[in-house]
């Protein structure tokens, strides 16, 4: 089996592009999306996958742009890992119930996806400046 390096970047690019298109008239939300996408790697490497999934539930209405990116991240992770119930409301339970090697493997894949989110955020949101 041949590994295609585009297999990680393509769904991330599609996810961020669709979010930006849906949000094109809301500057504040666009700033939140860009900021969150860039920060995922740091968050994951510091706090871990379970806390990042919990963050999705903790983000309030005033942080909807950030929440959208977290949801897209877990959709990409679910798609690429082919592990079900990561992107839905049962995602935290799914992560909690994994054995150690599966959790660590998923975290490694998550970090690779997070790098793609950071790169593609800069490219997709090139015309969005400032942080929120």
C-alpha positions in Angstrom: 0.0 0.0 0.0 1.4 3.4 -1.0 0.9 6.4 1.4 -0.2 9.5 -0.3 0.8 12.6 1.8 -2.2 14.5 0.4 -4.5 12.1 2.3 -4.2 14.3 5.4 -4.1 17.7 3.8 -7.0 17.3 1.4 -9.8 16.8 4.0 -8.3 19.6 6.2 -8.3 22.0 3.3 -11.8 21.1 2.3 -13.0 21.5 5.9 -11.5 24.9 6.4 -12.6 26.1 2.9 -16.2 25.1 3.5 -16.2 26.8 7.0 -14.8 30.0 5.5 -17.4 29.9 2.7 -20.2 29.4 5.2 -19.0 32.3 7.3 -17.8 34.8 4.7 -19.8 37.7 6.1 -18.9 37.3 9.8 -15.5 38.8 10.3 -15.4 38.0 14.1 -16.2 34.3 13.4 -13.6 34.1 10.6 -11.0 35.4 13.0 -12.0 32.8 15.6 -11.8 30.1 13.0 -8.3 31.1 11.9 -7.0 31.5 15.4 -8.4 28.1 16.6 -7.1 26.3 13.5 -3.6 27.7 14.1 -3.6 26.8 17.8 -4.8 23.2 17.6 -1.3 21.7 17.6 -0.2 23.6 20.7 -3.4 22.7 22.5 -3.1 19.0 21.7 0.6 18.7 22.5 0.0 20.5 25.8 -3.4 19.2 27.0 -4.1 16.1 25.0 -6.9 14.7 22.9 -9.5 14.2 25.6 -9.3 17.8 26.9 -9.5 19.1 23.3 -12.7 17.1 22.8 -14.1 18.5 26.0 -13.2 22.0 24.8 -15.8 21.6 22.1 -18.5 21.4 24.7 -17.0 24.1 26.9 -16.9 26.8 24.1 -19.8 29.1 24.5 -22.0 30.9 21.9 -19.6 33.8 21.7 -16.9 31.3 20.5 -18.9 29.6 17.8 -16.1 30.1 15.2 -13.6 28.2 17.4 -16.2 25.5 18.1 -16.8 25.0 14.4 -13.1 24.3 13.9 -12.9 21.9 16.8 -15.8 20.0 15.2 -14.2 19.9 11.8 -10.9 18.7 13.4 -12.7 15.7 14.9 -14.6 15.0 11.7 -11.2 14.8 9.9 -9.8 12.6 12.6 -12.7 10.3 12.4 -12.5 10.1 8.6 -8.7 9.5 8.5 -8.6 7.1 11.4 -11.7 5.3 10.3 -12.7 5.1 14.0 -16.4 5.9 14.6 -17.9 8.1 17.2 -15.1 10.7 17.5 -16.9 13.7 15.9 -20.3 13.2 17.6 -21.4 13.8 21.2 -20.1 10.4 22.2 -16.5 11.4 21.2 -15.2 12.0 24.7 -16.5 8.6 25.8 -15.0 6.9 22.8 -11.6 8.5 23.6 -11.8 7.6 27.3 -12.6 4.0 26.5 -9.7 3.4 24.0 -6.8 1.2 25.1 -3.5 3.0 25.6 -1.9 2.1 22.3 -5.0 3.1 20.3 -5.2 6.4 22.2 -1.6 7.2 21.6 -1.8 6.3 17.9 -4.9 8.5 17.5 -3.1 11.3 19.3 -0.1 11.0 16.9 -2.5 11.2 13.9 -4.3 14.1 15.6 -1.0 16.0 15.9 -0.3 15.4 12.2 -3.8 16.7 11.3 -3.3 19.7 13.6 -0.2 20.6 11.7 -2.2 20.6 8.5 -4.9 22.8 10.1 -2.2 25.3 11.1 -0.8 25.4 7.6 -4.1 25.5 5.7 -5.5 28.2 8.1 -2.8 30.5 6.9 -3.5 29.7 3.3 -7.3 29.6 3.4 -7.7 32.6 5.7 -4.9 34.7 4.1 -7.2 37.7 3.9 -8.3 37.5 7.6 -6.1 39.6 9.9 -6.1 40.0 13.6 -7.0 37.5 16.3 -10.2 36.9 18.3 
